[in-house]
Each structure stands twice: as C-alpha cells, then as structure tokens.
Amino acid sequence: MPAVVAIAIEFVGDRDFAIFAAFGALAGLLFVDFSGPMHVRLSAQTGLVLSGAVLVCLGTLASQVIWAAAAATLAIVSTLLFVGVVSSVLASATTALLVSFILPVTMPGSVSSIPDRLGGWLLGGAASLIAIAVLWPEPVREPLRLSAARACGLLARQLRAEAECVRRDFEPQSRAALDVLTEEAAAAVTAVRTSFFSTSYRPTGLSTAARALIRVIDQVVWLNTILKRAPLESQPEPAATAVCSVKLESAALLERGAALLESVVGAPSELDAGLRRLEQARAAMERTVTSLVPLHRGETCPGAVPDVAVSEFVRSLQPSFHAQQMACAISAIAVNVEVAAAAHQRSWWQHLLGCRTEGVESPLSSARERVSAQAERHSVWLHNSVRGATALCLAVLVAEFTGVQHSFWVVFGALTVLRSNALNTGQNALSGLLGNAVGFLIGGGLIIALGTYPVALWLLLPPAVAFAGISPEAVSFTVSQAGFSTALLILYNIVEPGGWNIGLVRLEDVAIGCAVSLVVGGLFWPRGAGSTLGKALSETFSDSARYLRSAIECSLTRYDVRVPTAPIPSDDRDRAVSAARRLDEAFRGFLAERGTKHVPLAGVTTLINAGVIIRLTADAVLHLWRGEDSAFKEGRTAERAAVLEASVQLVDWYEKTARALAGTGTVPDRIESRLPTCLLVQAVRRDLSEADGRGTAAAVKMIWTEDHIDAVRRLQETILGPAQAASRQCLPWSWLGGRRASATQG
C-alpha cells in the first residue's frame, strides 16, 4: 500500500488517485483473504478488482446527487450483502466490494474524476495481485477437506475393527481396540463440524468440488450416528458373515474415498469398482437374510408360518438393517468424493470454460437454489442484508445533512460496528469509538511531533499498516480500530497534509456512523440471532419430517399394486434442504453473537444434527426402494397402512416440536411410535409365506423401512432435553430477560 501511494504521488500527483490506490490495496489485502490453490486465489482476486472497478464508476456517478447516492446505496449494498449467500468467495469479498462503492459514493465527484479514481483502484488491485502471488505466498489452506478425509479414514478403521471383533467372538482385546477407534472417529467427526462452523459464512462456493464436499460432511455426521446407534451383537451364521462382508467392503470403499479426498490425486473412477463390490455385498446380505425366513428353513408349510418364528426373524434383521443403512451412507459419501475429485482434476481450460462433471447440476442452477432458499422472511441472511443496506443508506443521508467533512468515515463507521442486534452493535460501537480515540491520540501525537518531517511519516506508514492488519486476529477489535486510525491518519497527512485535526474529524464522523448503526440495529433486529435460530430450527424439523413422511409414502406405493407408483418427492426434499441452509446461517449468527448462550452449544448442535439425520433418512428410504416394482397380484393396502401409521405419529411429534421451537406450544413427551412386533409380523407374514419367494425381499424392505422410522424415533431421546431448553428461549417473554430464561432452563 505505501508503494502504490508513493507511485500515485510521484507520477500522477492526484489526490483521488492516491486515495483510491491506497484503498484498492487495502481492500485486496486486508479486507479479504481467499483460500485454495494459487490459481483459484488469483482468479478470485482478479474478479474482486474488476468488480470493484465497476462499483467505483457507479459510486462516482451516484455521488453527484444526494438522493441518487442514497437510493444507489440501498440498492447496491443490499444486493452485495445478499448475493454473498451464493458463494463463500462472494461472502468473504463483501467488505472489500462495499469499500469500493462506499468510498466513491461518499466523495462527490464529476464524471471527469472517474479516470483518476478508476486508475488508482486498478493500481492498488494490481499491487494486491502481485503481492499475493510473489510476496510471501500462503500455502494452500483447505482444512475442511482434510478434516473430512481424516474422519472418513478413522470411520473406516472403526468398521474393520467391528468386523474383527465379531470374527474373534468379542474377545476383550479386540473389544478394547474397537472402543479406542470409536472414540477417535467420534472426535474426528466433531472436528469436522467444528471446522465447518468456524467461519462466519457457509464455507462453500459454486464450484462442483465445494458443493460435493458440503454434502460429504452431512453424510459423515449421519454415518457416525448410524455407527453409534448400532451396537455389536452376536449373530447366527451365515448372517454374521454376510454383515461383516458388507462392513469390510464399506471400510475398503471409505478408505479409498478418504485417500482420494485428501490427496485429490488418482482416478476418481477407481471408486466405481468399490461401489459395485459394496452393492454386490449388500445384495448378497439381502439374499442371505431372506434365506433365513422360517419357511425357507422348512419349519412349516406355506401359509402357516408361526408368529413366534416370524417375530424372531424380524428381530434378527436388526444387524443387517444397520449394515444396509451404513452401506447407503458410505455409498453416498463415495459418490460425492468422486464428484469432488473429478472436479478438482479438471484442466485449466475446462475450469475456464465451466465444463461440468457428469451428472452434476450447473453453478447457475445451484446459485438459483441458494438465493431462493434465503429469500424468505425468517432468513438471517435476508435480515442482515436489509439491515446493512438500511444502515448505510441512512448513514449517507445523515453525513450529507450534518455537513461532515468526510462522509466516508460516517458510512464506514456504521459498517464496521453493525452486528446482529442492538446490544452487540452497542458493544462494538463503544469498542470502535474507544479504538478510534486511542488511534487519534497516537496518530495525532506523531503528526504533531513529525509533521515537519514527511520522510518520517513515510517510514512509519508500513509498520502502521502491518499492525492494522495483524491486530484484529492477534489482539482485539478495539486495538485494530486504533491501529487502523493511526495508519489512515498518517496516510492522509502524506497525501494531503492537514495536521492532527484530521484525526479529530475522523473520530467525530465515526461516532455519527456508530450511532446510526446502533439505531438501525435496535429497530430491525432487537432480539438478535437467538429467536431467529429457534425459527430456523422449527422450519428444519417441520420440513425434514414432512419430507420423511413423503419419502415413506412414495416408497410404499411400490409395495402395493392397487395404488399407482408415486413420483420422488423432489419438492419436499428441496424445501428441507433450503430450511437446512437457513438454519446453517442462523447458527453462524448465533455463534458470532456476544453474550450468554442460554441454550448450551452442545444442545443446539444436537438439534442441528437431528435435522440432518431426518433428511438423510428420507433419502435412505427412497434409496432402499429404488427400482422396486410391485410383483404382487393382490393389494397390500393393510400392510402399507400399518407402516404408514407408525410414521404419521412420529412426524406429528416432530411437527409439534417444531412449533414449540418457534414459540408456539410446548415440546411433547416422547412417544413410542415403533410398530409393535405383533403388528409388524401381521403386516409382512403373508409375504414371508409366499411359496415362490417373490414377496420375501419386499417384506424384508418393509421391515427395514420400519427400522428407519424407529431410528428417527430414537432421536427423541437425544433431542428432547435440548428442544425443551431451546423452546423456552423462544417464548414471547424470554427475550425480556436472560435471568428468567436461565432459571426455567434448569
């Protein structure tokens, strides 16, 4: 930044050129930090510079009339803030893009000033590109991908240890080794979720690889839940052998997927062979457990299978169900790892032309889905966009009507301290003002002492800028504001000497901007992120439960010849995915919000994971019945209705819980919605007795479908307490005082 300022002053000599060059360098190097390989960073940085150049022109054109400036600020800022939902690259560049617009719109200038402003911005942007590429370049940072790969590898080792434990007949040594691996795998999965939520925005771009990686993370969480809820049990041969074969093939596929995800080197198609072997092992397991039907063992004659024998058979299917559920999750992980690796390995010209991996939706389609998901009145992202745009628009008007000397600092002050609620905005306003006051004292003292020695100011500028860049992460927000004020006070006295008075003017302007931000924060979102998190949880539970019910209803039409086969409930799935995205952003806002969290973070995480599990369970039910066509001549309406009844009761419980999380009603007590064994036996007994065996495979899938329902039912045990605690925070009076909410929580 000092280098481009020196070039601007020595070779151009224009004030606007120098200021825009300085902020162009700052925006590209201090206000944004792109990650990934170097070619990805440089392409994102180039896009930032060019987009900023367009905004510089628009801001200058709008700056000539105050009402045009206000209207343009409202429209452009709201767009910039909201469009960040499309991609983490856009989200991380939001502040830099806002600076490229706020600076020109608050510095009135004619059309003739555009070349100087544009030239300065492009010079600063070019310097940022050079600095990123050759001046101490950062290593590739993809912690999310690496932590996901490690979790997959440890889960694969856990599966091998489970198979070994069964093979050794549960001897103490193998059991102890399994316990150690189970703990390590669970810790790795927790680390993945922590890494995922460690940024203030969803860490995914529009690239195919990024989208596939996010799906892998959800599926890894689901797989870990499946393994935790599937305790090892002694199983009769040959079922034990068949289940272990599925686990070993699953472990092998997961290991290859982990290696490919970690290195992104190797042929993605090598996973295809593993997927085929896993599918063959799963099909063999299905045939094996089907052969264990009492009729097939010759225990009785057709049509007279004893209920006791069938009941024992139903219970014996539990291990095979868990193996089938686990294989479904690992197959989905492998498919997405394959997609991510194939996308990473595209040539540079394929990246440039936007060539897509086969079977993957286009970035435009994905962007449209993300925008539509957040264009909803409870969306945290929409709230932030509206509040931010309104605050900055109001700051522009206030700066004009109060006649301040530097309108930019009013608007930038509002942008700096605006947070999710009035309380947090006030805290940041006080910290910002304190930091600016300290910076004013330090910078003013330096100007008074060195004002007649410009060379000394030039020597102080680089360390001042370096400190301003380091202090937000290394020290605190207040110290960073002090460092930033000191650096800019030195900069302005180099570009246009004005003495220590510049610091006092900036302090006054920032105070006005903080006041504007505080007012807007209080008016637009006085309750903060907590209540919005409750609404987002409510929508996620409700939409995911409805998708599960639709998936079960759709799948069971393949079991009953009297009803037409229903189409896949794509709309319900899209709504569930959209609700999950809104919940993601609400949780990030909740994490970023200061103050006491009256609902423990562990409880909130449990609720979020439950929403993921319900949605992926619906996917698994559809996967279970894919390609199945009813081969029965007679209807199976009664059998289908029995299983549907169990799902309806469960979905009703989740919908009531969803309403409680939204502040309406209370969380109901747990329900025992599992279909009693006698009714399940009655539902599938006829199919298990088919002499030709045609109904046996479908009967097994019916039992496994009810097991999926039961897996979601058992989620009640883990989410009941957190849901009750969270619902109390969503009551109409809860936001008036944290003490009352905390007391009732205990």
N, C-alpha and C positions, 0 to 999 in steps of 0.2 A: 504493500500500500504506500509506504513512503517513497518507493521507487517511481510509481506511476504519478504520484503527486509532484515529484521533482521534474519528471518529464513534462507534465502538464504546465508547470510554472515556467520552466526554462524555454520550452519550444513552442508553446501555444500562448501562454500568458493570459488565459481567460479564466475568470473566477468560476463560472458554471462548469467549465470543462474540468477544472481541478477537483471541484467538489464531487461531481458525478464519477470521475475516475476513482476517487478515494472510496466512495460508497459502492462502486462496482466491484472493487477488490474486496472490500469488507463483506459484501453480500455473498460473494462466491467462496470466501474462505473462512469466515467466522459465523455466518448465519445459516450455513448448510453444510452437511457432511455426508456425501453419498458413499455407499459401501459397494462391495462387489469387486470383480476384476477391473483392471485399469481401463479397458476399452468401454466397460459399462459406465464407469465413473466419468470418463471424458465425454461420452455421448450425452449423459445426463447434464453435465456441466455446460456443454455447448447449448443444449436445449434451454437451460436456465438463462444463459447470456442472451440468446436470441429472443426468448420470450420477454425478458426484462427490457430489451431494446424496444419492443413493440409497446410495452407499458409506459416506457419513458415518453414516447411520442404521444400516446393517448393522454397521459397525465399533463403534459405540457399544453396540449390543445384544450383540455378541460379547465385549466387553471386560470384562464382569462376572465371567466365569469363565475362568481361565487356559487350561484345556484347550479350551474353546469358542473362545477367541481364537486358539489355535494352529491348531486344525482349520480355522477360518474363514480364517485367513491362508494356509494351504496351499492350500485350495480356490480362494479368490478370486484370490490372486496368480497361481497357475498359469494360471487362466482369463484374467486380464488380460494376462499376458505372451504366452500362446499366441494369443489372439484377434487380436493385432496382425498376424498373418500375413494376415488377411483384407483389410486396407486400410492404406495408408500413413498415413491420417488417424488410425486407431486406434493404429498403431505409434508415431507421433510423440506421441500423448497418453498413452502408457503411464505415464511417470514422474508426470505430474500426477494421473492416476487412482490410482496407487499411493499417492501422498501423501494423497489424500482418504480412503483406507482405513486406512493405517498410523497417521496422526495420531489418529483416534478409538479404534482398537483398542488402542493403547498408552497411552491416557489413560482409565483405568477411570471409567465414569460410568453413572448410572442412566438409566432411560427418561425421567425428568423433565428430564435435561440435553440431550435431543435437540433441543428447540426452539431453545435458545440456540446450540448447535453448528451446527444447520442454518441458522439465521438469519445467523450470521457467515459461513458458507461462501457463501450466496447473495448476501450483500452484497459480499464480495470478488469473486465471479463477475460480478455486475452491474457493478462498477467496471472489471473487465477488458474487458467488452464495450464500455463507453463509451470506454475508453482506446484500444482497437483501432480503433474507428470514427471518433473525432474528434480524438484526441491524437496528432499526427504520424503519420497513417496511412501504412503502407508501400505502395509501388507493387505492381502485380501482378507476381509472380515465377513465370515458367514457363520456366526455362532449357532444360529437356528438350525441350519442344515447339519452341522457337525454334531450338535447335541441330539438331534433326531436319529442320526446314524448310530450314535453310541447307545441310545435307548433300544433301537432295533436289535443291535448286536447282543445286548445283555438279555433281552427277552428271548432271543433265540437260544442262548445258553441255558436259560431257565427251562425252556421246553425240552431240551436234550436231557437236563438233569431230572425232569419229571419222568421221562421215558426210562432213564436209567434206574430211577428209584423203583418203578414198577417192575422192571426186569430183575432187580436184585431183591424183590419181595419186601420192599420197605425196610431194609436193614438200617440201623442207626447212622452209620457213616454216610450213606447216600442221602438219607433224610436231612442230616445236618448240612451237607453241601448244598442241597436244594434250598434250605432256609436262607443260607448266606446269599445265594444268587437271587432269590426272590427279593430280598431287601435291597440289593444293589440295583436290580431292574426297576423297582418301585422308585428309588431315589433318582434314577436317571430319567424316568418319565416325569417326575416332579420338576426336575431341572429343565426339561423341555418346555413345560408350561410356564415356568418362571422366565425363561428366555423369551418366550412368545409374548408375555405381557410386560416385558421390561422396557418397551418403548411406548411413547405417548400416542402412537398410532399403529394400526394393524400392519405388521411388517410383511406386506405382500404387494408386489406390483402387478402390472398387467401381463408380465411375461408368463409364458406357459410353465416354466420351471418354478416360479414363485407361487403360482396358484396351486400347482400339484403338491408343493411342499406343505402348504397350509392344510390340505386335505390329509396328508400323511400324519400330521401332528394330531388331528382329531382322532384318526384311526388308531394311532399308537396309544392314546389315552383309553380308547374303547377296549383295545386288546388287553391292556394291563388290568382293566376292570374285569374282563372275562376271566383272566387267569386267577385273579384274587377270589372270584366267586366260584371257582371250580376246584374244590379240594380233591386231592387224590383219594381214590377208593379202590379197594380190592375188587377186581372184576374177573368174571369167569372167562376162560379161554373159549372160543377164539376172539371174543370181543376185545379183551385187553390187548391182544396182539394187533388187531386192526386199529384200535385207537392210538396205540404207540406208533404205528406206521404213519398215521396222519400227523402226529406230533413231530416225528423225525423229518418228514418231508416239509412240514411247515417251518421247522427250525432251519433246514438247509436253504429254503427259499428266502427266509428272513435274513439269514447271514449273507447271502449273495446280494440281497437288496441293500443291506447296511453297508457292505463294501462299495457297491456302486454309488450309493448316496454320498459316501464320504469322499471318494476319490473322483467321482464323475468321469472315470476313465474305464473303458471297456465297452463291449457291445451291449446296449440295453436289451437286445433281443435274447440274450442269454437267460433272462428271467422267464422267457416264454416256455422253455423246456421245464423249468421248475414248476411253473404254474400248471402245466399239463400233468406232471407227475403228482402234484398235490391233488388235482382234480381226480386223477385215477385212484389215488389212495382214499380219497373221500368217498368216491363211488363204491370202491371195494368194501369200505367200512359199512356203507349203507346196505350192501348186499349181505354182508356178514350178520349185521344185527337183524336184518329181515329174515335170515335163515333161522334165527333163534325163536321165531314165532312158535308158540306151543303146538300148533297144527303141524308145522314142518318137522317138529321133533317126534311126530307120531303119537302124541299123548292122547289124542281123542279123534273123533270123526268130524267131518265137515259140519259146521253149523252148531257144534256142541262144545266149543272151547270153554273150559271152566273159567269163571270170573276170576278166581284166585290166580290161575296161571296167567291170564291176560294182565292182571294187576301187577304181578311180579315182572312181567315183560315190560310194562310201561315204566316201572321204576328202574329197570335195568338199562333203559335208554339214556339215562342222565349223563353218563360219561361220554357216550357217543354224541349227544347233543352238544356238550361243551366243546368237543373236538370239532364238530361241524361249525359251530359259531366261531371258534378260533380260526379255523381254516378260511372262513368267509372274510374275517378281518384282515388276515395276513395276505390273502389274495388281493384285496383292495389296496393294501399298502404296496404290494409289489407292482401293481398296475400303475399307481401314481409315481413310484420311484422310477419306473421305466419311462414314463412320460417326462419326468423332470430331467433324467439323464439324457434322453434323446434331444430335449430342448437345449440343454447345455452344450451338446456336441454339434449343434448346427454350425455350418461355416459362417464366416463373417458376412458373406453376401446373402446367405439365407436369413440371417438376422436383419440385415439391411432391408431386404425385400419383404420381411414379415412372413416368411414361409412357416406354416403351422405344422405341428406334429399331427399325424393322422389321428382322427377321432377326437380332437380337442377343439373346443369352441374358440371363436375368434376373440382377440382382445376387445374389439368393439362391442361384441355381444356381452362379454364379461363386464365391461365398463357400464353398459346399459343396465345390467342386473344390479350392480353395486349402487348406482345412482338411484334406481327405483326402490332399492331396499332402504335407503336413508331418507328418501323423500316422504317421510311420514312424521306426523306431528309429535310423536314421542322420541324421535331420533335425537340423540345427543349431538351428533354431527350437525344436524339442521339447526338445533338450538345455538350451538357455538357460531355457526355461520351468520345467523340472523343477528345475534348479539354483537359479534365482532364488527359486522358491517354497519350496524346502527351506531355503535360507539364511535367508530372512526368518522362516519358521516357527521355525527354531532360535533365531534372534535374539530372538524374542518370549519363548520359554521361558527362555533364558539371562537376559534382562533381568528376568524375574519372579523367578527363583530366586536371582539375585545381589542382589536388592533395590536396584537402582539407583534414583536419584531421578527420572530422566527416561527411561523406556523407549523413547520415540520416537527419541532420538538413537542408541541402540544399533541399532535396526532401520534407521534412515535411514543410519547409517554403513555397515552391511552392504550396503545397496542401492547406495550411492554408489561403492564400490570393487570390487564384484563384476564380474569380467571373464571372458574365455573360458578361461583356465587358471590354475593355481596361481601361476605365475611372474608373470603380468600382474596378478593380483589382489594379490600381494605388493607389486609396484611401486606400484600405486595406493594400497594401504594405507599404505605409507611416505609417499607424497606427501600423502595425505589427513591423516595424523597430523601431518606437518610443517606443513601449511597451517593445521590447527586450532590447533596450538601457537602459530604466529605470530599468528593471529587472536585467540587468548586473551590474548597479551601486549599486542597493540594495544588490543583492546577493554577488557581489564582496566585498562590504564593510563588509558584515557579515563574509565572508570567511577570509578576512584579520584580522578582529577582533577576530574571534573564531576558526581560523584554527588549533590552537594547543589544542582545547577543543572539541574533537569529540562528547562528550556527549551533548554539547550544540547544535551541528548540529542535532543530533537525536531529541532533544526536539523541535527544530524549524521546522522539516520536516512535522509533522502532520498539524499544522496551515497553513503552506505554501501550502500544497496540498489542504486543505479545501478552502483557499482563491482562489486558481486557479480554483477550481470547481464552486465557487459561483459567481465570478466576471463577467463571460460572460453575465449572465442574470441580475445580480444586478447592475453592473456598466457599463462596455463598453468593446469592443473588445481590445482596447489598454491596458486597465488595466489588462484584462485577460492574454494578452501576457506577461505583466510584471510579474504577479503572477506566470505564468507557467515557465518563465525563472528563476525566483528566486527559485522555488521548484526544478527544474531539476538541477540547479547549486549546490544546497545543496545535492541533491541525488548523483550526480556524484562525489562530493568530499567525500561522505561517502563510496561509492563503490570503487572508485579509486582516492584517493586524488591527486589533481593537482593544487589547488590554484585558484585564481581569473582568471588565464589565460583561463580556460575552458569557462567562460562567454564571453570573447572577441572572442574566436574561434567560439562559437555558434552564436554570433552577425554577424560575417563575413559570416558564412555559410547560415544563414537565409537571409541575404541581397542578396546573389547569387541566392537562391531559389526564392525570390520575383522578382528579375529581370527576371528570366526565365519565371515565371508565367505571368508577365506583357507583355513580348514579345509574348507569345502564345495567351494570351487574345486579344491582338491587331490584330494578324494575323488571328485568327479563327473566331472572332465574334466582329468586331469593332463597330457594330451598336447596340449591346445589345439586350435586350428582346423586345423592343418596336416594331421593324419591324417584328419580329417573331410572336408576338401577332397578328398583322394585318393579316399575312398569315394564322394563325390558325383560326382566326375569319372567314376569307374568305372561308376556306375549310369547316368549320362547317355550315355556311349559305348555301353554294352550295350543300353539301352532304345531309343536312337535307331537303332542298327544293326538291331535286330530290327524296328523299325517300317519301316525302309527295305526290308528283305527282304520283309515282309508286303505293302508297297505294290507292289513289283515283281511278286510272285506274284499279287496281286489284279489288277493291270493286265493282265498277260499272259494271264489267263483270257479276256479279251476278244479275244485273238488266236487262240484255239484253240477250234473249235466242239465238240470232243469233251469238253470239261470245262465244268461249269456256271460261270456268271459269279459270282465271289466278291464278298461284300459289302465295303464300305470298312472297313479295319481300324481302327475308331474306338478300340477298347480299347488297341491298341498305341500309337496316337497319344497318347491320354490319359496313358499311362504315361511316354512320352517327355517330354511337357510337364511332368508332375509332377516327373520327375527333374531337368529343367532349372530348375524353381523351387527345388528343394532345393540345386542347385549354386549358384544365384544367392545364396542366403543364406549358404552355406558360404564363398563367395568374399568376401562382405562381412565375415564374421567374420575371414577370413584377412587382409584389408586392415587391419582395425581392430586386429589383434593386434600387439603390440610385439615388438621383437627382429628378428634377422636373418632375411630370407626366403631360404632356401637354394635355392629354385627361383625364378629371375627372374620378376618380374611379367609381363614380356612373354611368356614361355613359357606361364604359366598362362592369360593372355588368349587366346593362340593355341589352347590346348586347349578353352577355353570356346567360342570362336567356331566351332571344328570341330564341336562338338556341335550348335550351332545350324544349321550348314550341312547336316549329315547329316539332321537332322529336316526342314528345309525342302526338301531334295532329294527326300525321300519325298513331301512334299506336291506337289512339281512333277511327279513321275512320275504320281501319281494325276490331277493336272490335265491332263496330256498325253493320257491315255486316257479322260477323262470323255466319256460319251455314245457311246463307240465300241462297236459291236456286231459280232461276227464275221459276215462275209458269205461265208465260205468254206464250200464243201460238204464239203471234206476237212479232216481234222485237221492241226494244225501242232504236234504234240507234240514232234518232234525240234527244230524251230526254237526253240520256247519253252524247252526243256530246255537248249539251248546258252547262251542268255542268262542263264537262272537259275543255271547253273553258275558263271558269272563273278561273280554277286552273292553266291553262297554262300561262295566263297573269301574275298571281301572282308569280308563280315560276320564270318566266322570270325576274321580278323585283328583286327578291332575288338573282338571279344569277348575275345580273348586279351590285347589291350592293356588292356581294362577290368579284367580280373583282375589284371594287373600293377599297375595304379594302386590297386587295393585291397590290395596287399601280397602277392599270391599269384602266383608265377611272374615271368617277365621279359617285356619288350616284344619281340615277334618282329621279325625283319628284314622289310624291305619285300618285298612280293610284287608280281609283275606279273600282275595278275588281269584285265587287259583281254583280251577275247576276240580271238584272232588274226584278222587281216583275212580270211584264207582261210576260217576257220570262220564268220565273220560273213557273208561272201559266200555260203557254202553254205547258211546259215540263211535268208537272205532272197532268194536267187537265183530260186526258183520264183515268189515273189510279184512280184518285179520283172519277171517274164516273162509275167504274166497279159495276155492279148491285150486284154481289156476294161478293163484298168487298175484293177480293183477292189482288187487286192492291193497296188498301189503305195503308196497312202497309209499303209496299215498297215505296210508294210515300212519306210517312212521313220520311222514312230514306233518301230519295233523298233530301228532304228539309233540314233535319238535316246535311247531308253531305255538302250542300252548306253553312250552318251555320258554320260548321267547317272551311271551306275555308274563310268565312267572318271574323272569329275570328283571323286567321292568317293575313288577310288583315289589320285589325285594329291595328296589331302590328306595322305597318309602322309609326303610329302616335308617338309611344314612341321611336322607334329606328332611325328615320330619322336624328334627330339632332346629337346624339352620333355617328352614322355611318359616317356622313359628317365630323365631327371633327376627328374621327379616320382615315378616308381615307386620310386626309390632312397630317397626320404624316407618311403615307406610300409612299408619293410621292418621286421620286428619289432624290430630293434636300433637303427633310425635315430633314435628319439626319445631314446635314452640320451645322445646327444652330437652336437651340431651339427657338431663338427670332422670327425668321421669321415664324416658325410654329405657335408660340403662337399668333402672330399678326393676321394671317389669321384665326385662330380659332374663335376669337371674332367676 
